[in-house]
Every structure is written in structure tokens, then in C-alpha cells.
Amino acid sequence: MSGIKIFKYSILMSIGLMTLFSTQLISSEKFKPISFTRDSLENGLVVIYHIDKSAPVVSTIMHYKVGSKDENPSLTGFAHFFEHLMFEATDKIPRSELDEMIQSAGGRFNAHTAFDETVYYIDVPSNQLPLALWIESQRIRKLKVDEIGVETQRGVIQEERKQRTENQPYGMAFDKIMANLFPSGSYSWTPIGSKEHIANATLEQFKKFYDNFYQPNNATLVISGDFDIATARKYVDSYFAKIPGSPMPKREKFVDADLKQEVRDVIKDKLAQLPAVFVGYKGPSMLDSMYYATQVLNAVLSSGESSRLYKKLIDETQEAVSASIEMVPMEKSGMFLFVGISGPGKSIGNVESLFYKEIENLIKNGITDEELTKAKNIFEAEFVESKKSASSKARTLASYQSYYGQPDLINSELDKYLTVSKLDVVNAAKRFLDTKNKLVLVFEPALSN
């Protein structure tokens, strides 16, 4: 399992190389549209079928609209816990045999948990589609939420937390960022949740969470690849249509809060070799009208060696060995996070100051035509890449259905990037970055005793 999907790119990686594409922009109208068929079962399950005959494989995506924001603040980590537990056992799948079933069929599977979703992937040869669908039909309502599985996964998750946070340089950054940038809000904890909450949760509390959220009316199933729709529909009807309907999941009241001032903290980190600074701002939600402008803004500032942050902080001044911006869009809010790691012997304060200067410069002087074109070409390349495999198309269709109710955005979303203007980018910077209400975390290396 992939564990928690935290950032699109690792916060510990330096800025990757980004190819400068040609200056010619291509709208999504010039791409062959992705065709699909969407059904809805009586129990509320949305099913999307997409045919791709490029390879004799098929991908299934089961997208549940449940993430960490849907958890009770005193019972966090449950969505991520079920990401793990779903690979244990069901009424008809003995414990530890799911892996063997998929691998024996020549397939592979994975999953991830985020703030707003838990998503399961299965890729199999085309003739094994019935197996993939049967497995998902088993997991949606027949999962064994029992003492053996729960206790096994408690230990697994505690070890994962140690490896991902406690034993990594800057490993506690993400927890601290969310807790401070979204104080007492629904996004104030990370998907892995509280160690104490998982350790102390009862079997009945886990069962209640499963019965509330793992229901057909809270899921989207996408089938993408080399298959026949009429045949696939028969399997869907056989495996899923008989699952009883249920009331819509009961969700915790969403709570959001804005910072009223700058919050600053310095953390001594025994595992860090170099100082690092994390500067966090509230960003747009996935549904915000300025979402696409902020994505272009991010590309101008931090995508590739020609970006402003790379040129100023790494190439020209050599103050940093890494300088990037991570956009974390969520369903109801978002985060705009600058991550800088200073060079040996350099000042982390200079890294932070140079970041602010680049923001001020962009707001005052705007961006160039070349920068705007480059940024748009980056999204054009990503648009093309997302259409290359059955699996990537399935994930995209599931996401657009779950968040927007519009899977056809797979064909038209690029136009939303291409219509962003230079003024839109400046306005996005003013709205989200031109403020003193931000979070600043500085990590300093600390010698072990």
C-alpha cells in the first residue's frame, strides 16, 4: 500500500528538472476526447466505463469520499486505518490471501488516503476483470472488521508513523503545519492521525466508521481498459446491484479557521543535516474560482530551473539547495507551502527573505508572456500524460466525478488553465500570498546527546 498521499511531490526533494516546451499552446479541443459511459445503481453507486484497447489490461478504481476531514477530532486516523484494513480479509477472502489472489492473476493493487478521499486501485489482465470487481464488491460491505485484523493494523500503522515522521528529518513538519495553519479545524490533523487515537480506539468505533462511510452511495467505481461494456455491466449488476442502499453518511460538521497573525516556531531536529524553513499560507480549495490561477502562479515561481525561486535561491545566490512550493488543494480549503533548505554554511533567514522578495516582485511587476506560456505548457504536458494509461484515466475520471460530478472535465479542464491571464496570476498572489497571516516553521539541526 502506498500509505498517505501527502504532497504531489516530496517536500524533501529538490526542484526537479522541467523541460521548456515550445511556445505554441494547444487547447483541449485539439485532443481526441476521452469517451466514457456513466451509470448509477439504485443503491447510489456511480459506475464509469472507459474503453482503452491500447493494451490487454483493465484498471478499476474504487473512490470513497471519506478522508481525514470526515473524522471525529477525537478519533483521527480512521480513514487511513481502513486503507490498511481493506487488505486484510472479507467474508469470502481469507486473511492474507488478497495479495496472492491479485498477484496470481498477474495484477497489482494499491491505495492511498488523503484529506477528502480514500482510493483503491487494481490493475489486472483484461480476462481478470471479474476478479477485480468481485474483490471490490467484497470489500465495500463484507470487510471483516474483527479483533485480529484491527490489532494487526494497529501495529503496522504505528510502525509507519515512526518511519514516516519520527525517524525522518523534518518529519514532524506536516503535522505541525496542518495543526497551526488550520487551527482547531477539520484539516488540522494529517491523514495518519493521532497515535493515541488509533491505539485507544475500540472495535465498535471502527465498525461504526466502516458502516457509515463504506457504502455504495459514497463511492465511485471506474473501469478503464480493454473490456466489453455490456459484459462488464453484467458483472457490476451481479456483484454490486444487490447491495442494499443506505442513508447518506453522517459527516462531522466542517470547521475552518483563518490565521489572524503570523505564527512562528523553531524546532530543533536531531535528524536534520541542514536548516529548513516551511512557510505556509491558506490556499484555494479545489472548487475555488482562483484555483487554476494559483496553479499557474506556483508554476511560475517554482517549476523547473527557469523558475523564479530556482534562479534566485539556488542558481544566482546559492543560498538554498532546495526551494519549492507545494500546492495542497483540498475540497473545502487549500494550502500554499514554501519549502526551503539552506545550503551548507548559509543562513536559513536569507532563504526565507529571498522567498518574500520574489513574491513582492511578482505582485509589483507581474509576470512575463514567456513565463505564462511556459507554465501553461507544463499543464498541457500533464494533461497529455494523464491520458496515456488506462489507470491514470480511471483515477482522473473518479476524481472529477467525486468532487465535481463532472467526469467530462477529463476533456476540458486544460482550457481552464489556458484561459488564465497574467493579471489573474498577480491577483492570485495578492489574495493568498500578500499577507502577514502565515505560518513559519524553522527546523534547525540539533546534535544528539
C-alpha positions as CSV (number, residue, x, y, z in Angstrom):
1,M,0.0,0.0,0.0
2,S,1.2,3.5,-0.8
3,G,0.3,4.9,2.6
4,I,-0.7,8.6,2.8
5,K,-0.7,10.8,-0.2
6,I,0.7,13.9,1.3
7,F,2.1,16.1,-1.4
8,K,2.2,15.8,-5.2
9,Y,6.0,15.9,-4.8
10,S,8.1,15.1,-1.8
11,I,8.8,18.0,0.5
12,L,12.3,16.7,0.9
13,M,13.2,16.6,-2.8
14,S,14.9,19.4,-4.6
15,I,13.2,21.0,-7.5
16,G,13.3,18.6,-10.4
17,L,14.3,19.4,-13.9
18,M,11.5,20.7,-16.1
19,T,11.8,20.8,-19.9
20,L,10.9,24.0,-21.5
21,F,8.3,23.2,-24.1
22,S,7.6,25.0,-27.3
23,T,5.7,28.3,-27.1
24,Q,2.8,27.0,-29.1
25,L,-0.2,26.4,-26.9
26,I,-2.7,23.7,-27.8
27,S,-6.3,23.8,-26.4
28,S,-8.0,20.6,-25.3
29,E,-10.3,20.8,-28.3
30,K,-7.4,19.5,-30.5
31,F,-7.0,16.3,-28.4
32,K,-9.1,13.3,-29.1
33,P,-11.8,13.3,-26.4
34,I,-11.9,10.6,-23.8
35,S,-15.2,8.8,-24.2
36,F,-17.0,7.2,-21.2
37,T,-20.3,5.9,-20.1
38,R,-21.7,6.7,-16.7
39,D,-24.3,4.7,-14.8
40,S,-25.8,4.9,-11.4
41,L,-27.2,1.9,-9.5
42,E,-30.3,2.1,-7.3
43,N,-28.1,1.8,-4.2
44,G,-26.3,5.0,-5.2
45,L,-23.0,3.6,-6.6
46,V,-21.8,5.6,-9.6
47,V,-20.1,3.4,-12.2
48,I,-18.0,4.9,-15.1
49,Y,-16.8,2.8,-18.0
50,H,-14.0,3.8,-20.3
51,I,-12.7,1.7,-23.2
52,D,-9.0,1.7,-23.9
53,K,-7.8,-1.0,-26.3
54,S,-4.1,0.1,-26.3
55,A,-3.1,-2.8,-24.1
56,P,-4.8,-6.0,-22.9
57,V,-5.2,-4.7,-19.3
58,V,-8.0,-3.2,-17.3
59,S,-7.9,-0.9,-14.2
60,T,-10.5,-0.5,-11.6
61,I,-10.7,2.5,-9.2
62,M,-12.9,2.5,-6.2
63,H,-13.0,6.0,-4.9
64,Y,-14.6,6.5,-1.5
65,K,-15.5,10.1,-0.5
66,V,-14.0,9.8,3.0
67,G,-10.8,11.3,4.2
68,S,-9.3,12.6,7.4
69,K,-11.5,15.7,7.4
70,D,-14.6,13.5,7.9
71,E,-13.2,12.0,11.1
72,N,-14.3,13.0,14.7
73,P,-11.5,15.2,16.0
74,S,-11.1,12.8,19.0
75,L,-10.9,9.8,16.7
76,T,-8.5,10.7,14.0
77,G,-6.6,8.4,11.6
78,F,-9.6,6.2,10.9
79,A,-9.8,6.8,7.1
80,H,-6.1,5.8,6.8
81,F,-6.6,2.9,9.1
82,F,-9.2,1.4,6.8
83,E,-6.9,1.9,3.8
84,H,-4.8,-0.8,5.6
85,L,-7.6,-2.9,6.9
86,M,-9.2,-3.3,3.5
87,F,-6.3,-5.5,2.5
88,E,-7.0,-7.9,5.4
89,A,-10.0,-10.2,5.0
90,T,-13.6,-10.3,3.9
91,D,-16.4,-12.8,4.4
92,K,-15.1,-14.8,1.5
93,I,-11.4,-13.8,1.2
94,P,-9.3,-15.4,3.9
95,R,-6.8,-13.3,5.8
96,S,-3.5,-12.6,3.9
97,E,-4.8,-14.2,0.6
98,L,-5.9,-11.0,-1.2
99,D,-2.3,-10.3,-2.2
100,E,-1.8,-13.8,-3.5
101,M,-5.1,-13.6,-5.5
102,I,-4.1,-10.5,-7.3
103,Q,-0.5,-11.5,-8.0
104,S,-1.5,-15.0,-9.2
105,A,-3.8,-13.3,-11.7
106,G,-0.9,-11.2,-13.0
107,G,-2.2,-8.0,-11.4
108,R,-1.2,-5.4,-8.9
109,F,-3.1,-3.2,-6.4
110,N,-2.6,-0.2,-4.2
111,A,-4.4,2.5,-2.3
112,H,-4.0,6.0,-0.8
113,T,-5.6,8.1,1.8
114,A,-5.9,11.9,1.8
115,F,-7.8,14.7,3.5
116,D,-11.0,14.1,1.4
117,E,-10.7,10.6,-0.1
118,T,-9.6,7.0,0.2
119,V,-8.9,5.4,-3.2
120,Y,-8.2,1.8,-4.1
121,Y,-6.6,0.7,-7.4
122,I,-6.5,-2.7,-9.1
123,D,-4.7,-3.4,-12.4
124,V,-5.2,-6.8,-14.0
125,P,-5.1,-8.5,-17.4
126,S,-8.3,-8.0,-19.2
127,N,-9.6,-11.5,-18.6
128,Q,-9.3,-11.0,-14.9
129,L,-11.8,-8.1,-14.7
130,P,-14.4,-10.2,-12.9
131,L,-11.8,-10.9,-10.1
132,A,-11.1,-7.2,-9.6
133,L,-14.8,-6.3,-9.4
134,W,-15.6,-9.2,-7.1
135,I,-12.9,-8.1,-4.7
136,E,-14.2,-4.6,-4.6
137,S,-17.8,-5.8,-4.0
138,Q,-16.5,-7.9,-1.1
139,R,-14.6,-5.0,0.5
140,I,-17.4,-2.4,0.2
141,R,-19.8,-4.2,2.6
142,K,-18.3,-7.6,3.6
143,L,-15.0,-6.5,5.2
144,K,-14.1,-8.3,8.3
145,V,-13.7,-5.7,11.0
146,D,-12.5,-8.0,13.7
147,E,-10.0,-8.2,16.5
148,I,-7.3,-10.0,14.6
149,G,-7.3,-7.5,11.7
150,V,-7.6,-4.4,13.8
151,E,-4.8,-5.4,16.2
152,T,-2.6,-6.3,13.2
153,Q,-3.1,-3.0,11.5
154,R,-2.7,-1.0,14.7
155,G,0.9,-2.3,14.9
156,V,1.5,-1.7,11.2
157,I,0.3,1.9,11.4
158,Q,2.3,2.7,14.5
159,E,5.4,1.5,12.7
160,E,4.5,3.5,9.6
161,R,4.2,6.7,11.7
162,K,7.7,6.0,13.1
163,Q,9.2,5.6,9.7
164,R,7.4,8.5,8.0
165,T,7.5,11.1,10.8
166,E,9.6,10.2,13.9
167,N,12.6,8.8,12.0
168,Q,12.8,11.3,9.1
169,P,14.5,14.7,9.0
170,Y,11.8,17.4,9.2
171,G,9.4,14.5,9.7
172,M,7.1,16.4,12.1
173,A,6.7,19.3,9.7
174,F,3.5,18.2,8.1
175,D,1.7,17.6,11.5
176,K,2.8,21.0,12.8
177,I,1.9,22.7,9.5
178,M,-1.7,21.4,9.5
179,A,-2.2,22.0,13.2
180,N,-1.1,25.6,13.0
181,L,-2.4,26.6,9.6
182,F,-5.9,25.2,10.2
183,P,-6.2,25.7,14.0
184,S,-8.9,23.6,15.5
185,G,-10.4,23.0,12.1
186,S,-11.3,19.9,10.1
187,Y,-7.9,19.9,8.3
188,S,-5.9,20.5,11.5
189,W,-4.6,16.9,11.6
190,T,-2.9,14.8,8.9
191,P,-4.4,11.6,7.4
192,I,-2.3,9.3,9.5
193,G,-4.0,10.8,12.6
194,S,-3.1,10.6,16.2
195,K,-1.0,7.7,17.6
196,E,-3.1,7.7,20.7
197,H,-6.4,7.8,18.9
198,I,-5.6,4.7,16.9
199,A,-4.1,2.9,19.9
200,N,-7.1,3.5,22.1
201,A,-10.0,3.1,19.6
202,T,-12.4,0.3,20.2
203,L,-13.5,-2.4,17.7
204,E,-17.1,-0.9,17.8
205,Q,-15.8,2.5,16.9
206,F,-14.0,1.1,13.8
207,K,-17.1,-0.8,12.8
208,K,-19.3,2.3,13.1
209,F,-16.9,4.2,10.9
210,Y,-16.9,1.4,8.3
211,D,-20.7,1.1,8.3
212,N,-21.1,4.9,7.9
213,F,-18.7,5.6,5.0
214,Y,-18.1,2.4,3.2
215,Q,-21.5,2.4,1.4
216,P,-22.3,2.4,-2.3
217,N,-23.8,5.9,-2.2
218,N,-20.4,7.2,-1.0
219,A,-18.4,5.6,-3.8
220,T,-17.5,5.9,-7.4
221,L,-16.3,2.8,-9.4
222,V,-14.4,3.4,-12.6
223,I,-13.5,0.6,-15.0
224,S,-10.9,1.6,-17.7
225,G,-9.1,-0.5,-20.2
226,D,-9.7,-3.4,-22.7
227,F,-13.1,-4.8,-21.9
228,D,-16.6,-5.0,-23.2
229,I,-19.1,-2.7,-21.5
230,A,-22.1,-5.0,-21.9
231,T,-20.2,-7.8,-20.2
232,A,-18.8,-5.5,-17.5
233,R,-22.3,-4.3,-16.7
234,K,-23.4,-7.8,-16.1
235,Y,-20.6,-8.3,-13.5
236,V,-21.4,-4.9,-11.9
237,D,-25.0,-5.9,-11.7
238,S,-24.2,-9.3,-10.3
239,Y,-21.7,-8.1,-7.7
240,F,-22.9,-4.6,-6.7
241,A,-26.5,-4.0,-7.6
242,K,-27.8,-6.3,-4.9
243,I,-26.0,-4.4,-2.1
244,P,-28.7,-2.6,-0.1
245,G,-28.9,1.1,-0.2
246,S,-28.3,3.1,2.9
247,P,-28.7,6.7,4.2
248,M,-26.1,9.2,3.2
249,P,-23.1,9.1,5.5
250,K,-23.2,11.3,8.6
251,R,-20.3,13.7,8.4
252,E,-18.7,15.8,11.1
253,K,-19.5,19.5,10.8
254,F,-16.8,21.1,8.7
255,V,-14.8,23.7,10.7
256,D,-12.4,26.1,9.1
257,A,-10.4,28.9,10.7
258,D,-8.1,31.6,9.3
259,L,-4.9,32.8,10.9
260,K,-5.2,36.2,12.4
261,Q,-1.4,36.8,12.6
262,E,1.9,35.3,11.8
263,V,2.7,32.1,13.7
264,R,6.3,31.2,14.0
265,D,8.1,28.3,15.6
266,V,11.7,27.0,15.7
267,I,12.2,23.2,16.0
268,K,15.4,21.5,17.0
269,D,15.7,18.4,14.8
270,K,18.3,15.7,15.7
271,L,17.9,14.1,12.2
272,A,18.3,17.3,10.1
273,Q,21.6,17.9,8.4
274,L,20.7,21.4,7.1
275,P,18.3,24.1,8.3
276,A,14.9,24.2,6.6
277,V,12.1,26.7,6.5
278,F,8.4,26.0,5.8
279,V,6.2,29.0,5.1
280,G,2.5,28.1,4.9
281,Y,-0.4,30.2,3.6
282,K,-4.1,29.3,3.3
283,G,-4.7,28.5,-0.3
284,P,-7.8,27.9,-2.6
285,S,-10.0,24.9,-2.4
286,M,-10.4,22.7,-5.5
287,L,-13.7,24.4,-6.1
288,D,-12.4,28.0,-5.8
289,S,-12.7,30.2,-8.8
290,M,-9.0,31.2,-8.5
291,Y,-7.7,27.6,-8.2
292,Y,-6.3,27.5,-11.7
293,A,-4.6,30.9,-11.4
294,T,-2.8,29.8,-8.3
295,Q,-1.6,26.6,-10.0
296,V,-0.1,28.8,-12.8
297,L,1.4,31.1,-10.1
298,N,3.0,28.1,-8.5
299,A,4.5,27.0,-11.8
300,V,6.0,30.5,-12.5
301,L,7.5,30.6,-9.0
302,S,8.8,27.0,-8.6
303,S,8.6,24.7,-11.7
304,G,12.0,23.9,-13.0
305,E,15.4,25.5,-13.3
306,S,13.9,28.5,-15.2
307,S,11.5,29.3,-12.3
308,R,12.0,32.3,-10.2
309,L,12.8,30.5,-7.0
310,Y,15.4,28.2,-8.6
311,K,17.1,31.1,-10.3
312,K,17.2,33.4,-7.3
313,L,17.8,31.0,-4.4
314,I,19.8,28.2,-6.0
315,D,21.4,29.4,-9.2
316,E,22.3,33.0,-8.5
317,T,22.8,33.2,-4.7
318,Q,23.3,29.6,-3.9
319,E,21.5,30.3,-0.6
320,A,19.5,27.1,-0.9
321,V,19.9,23.5,-2.1
322,S,16.2,23.2,-2.5
323,A,13.4,25.7,-2.9
324,S,9.9,24.7,-4.0
325,I,6.3,25.4,-3.5
326,E,3.8,22.7,-2.8
327,M,0.2,23.3,-3.6
328,V,-2.2,21.1,-1.5
329,P,-5.7,21.7,-2.8
330,M,-8.5,20.1,-0.8
331,E,-12.2,20.0,-1.2
332,K,-13.0,22.9,1.2
333,S,-9.7,24.7,1.6
334,G,-6.1,24.5,0.5
335,M,-2.5,25.2,1.3
336,F,0.3,27.1,-0.4
337,L,3.5,25.9,1.2
338,F,7.0,27.2,0.5
339,V,9.8,24.7,1.4
340,G,13.4,25.9,1.5
341,I,16.5,24.0,2.6
342,S,19.6,26.2,3.1
343,G,23.0,25.4,1.6
344,P,25.9,24.4,3.8
345,G,27.1,27.4,5.8
346,K,24.2,29.6,4.5
347,S,21.6,31.4,6.5
348,I,18.0,30.0,6.6
349,G,16.9,33.5,7.3
350,N,18.2,34.6,3.9
351,V,16.3,31.8,2.2
352,E,13.1,33.0,3.8
353,S,13.8,36.6,3.0
354,L,14.5,35.9,-0.7
355,F,11.2,34.0,-0.9
356,Y,9.3,37.0,0.3
357,K,11.2,39.3,-2.1
358,E,10.2,37.1,-5.1
359,I,6.5,37.3,-4.0
360,E,6.8,41.1,-3.7
361,N,8.5,41.4,-7.1
362,L,5.8,39.3,-8.8
363,I,3.0,41.3,-7.2
364,K,4.6,44.6,-8.1
365,N,5.9,43.9,-11.6
366,G,3.8,41.0,-12.8
367,I,4.9,38.1,-14.9
368,T,6.2,37.9,-18.5
369,D,4.5,36.4,-21.5
370,E,7.2,33.8,-21.7
371,E,6.6,32.8,-18.1
372,L,2.9,32.4,-18.6
373,T,3.4,30.4,-21.8
374,K,5.9,28.1,-20.1
375,A,3.5,27.5,-17.2
376,K,0.6,26.7,-19.5
377,N,2.7,24.3,-21.4
378,I,3.6,22.5,-18.2
379,F,-0.1,21.9,-17.6
380,E,-0.6,20.9,-21.3
381,A,2.1,18.2,-20.8
382,E,0.4,17.0,-17.6
383,F,-2.9,16.9,-19.5
384,V,-1.4,14.7,-22.2
385,E,0.3,12.5,-19.7
386,S,-2.9,11.9,-17.7
387,K,-4.4,10.3,-20.9
388,K,-1.6,7.8,-21.5
389,S,-2.7,4.8,-19.4
390,A,-6.0,3.2,-18.5
391,S,-5.1,3.5,-14.8
392,S,-4.4,7.3,-15.0
393,K,-7.6,7.9,-16.9
394,A,-9.5,5.9,-14.4
395,R,-8.2,7.9,-11.4
396,T,-8.9,11.2,-13.2
397,L,-12.5,10.2,-14.0
398,A,-13.1,9.1,-10.5
399,S,-11.8,12.3,-9.0
400,Y,-13.8,14.6,-11.3
401,Q,-16.9,12.6,-10.6
402,S,-16.4,12.6,-6.8
403,Y,-15.6,16.3,-6.4
404,Y,-17.3,18.0,-9.3
405,G,-19.9,15.5,-10.5
406,Q,-18.4,16.2,-13.9
407,P,-16.2,13.4,-15.3
408,D,-16.2,15.1,-18.6
409,L,-13.7,17.6,-17.1
410,I,-11.1,15.0,-18.2
411,N,-11.5,16.5,-21.7
412,S,-12.0,20.2,-20.9
413,E,-10.0,21.1,-17.7
414,L,-7.0,22.1,-19.7
415,D,-8.9,25.1,-21.1
416,K,-9.3,26.4,-17.6
417,Y,-5.5,26.7,-17.3
418,L,-5.2,28.1,-20.8
419,T,-7.6,31.0,-20.1
420,V,-5.6,32.2,-17.1
421,S,-4.2,35.7,-17.7
422,K,-1.1,37.5,-16.3
423,L,-3.4,39.6,-14.3
424,D,-5.1,36.5,-12.9
425,V,-1.8,35.3,-11.6
426,V,-1.0,38.6,-9.9
427,N,-4.4,38.7,-8.3
428,A,-3.9,35.2,-7.0
429,A,-0.6,36.2,-5.5
430,K,-2.2,39.2,-3.8
431,R,-5.1,37.2,-2.4
432,F,-3.1,34.3,-1.0
433,L,0.5,35.4,-0.5
434,D,0.3,39.2,0.2
435,T,-0.5,38.7,3.9
436,K,1.3,38.6,7.3
437,N,-1.1,35.9,8.4
438,K,1.0,32.9,7.7
439,L,2.8,30.0,9.4
440,V,6.6,29.9,9.6
441,L,8.4,26.8,10.8
442,V,12.2,26.8,11.0
443,F,14.0,23.5,11.5
444,E,17.5,23.7,12.9
445,P,19.9,20.7,13.2
446,A,20.4,19.6,16.8
447,L,23.2,17.3,17.9
448,S,22.1,14.1,19.8
449,N,23.1,13.9,23.4
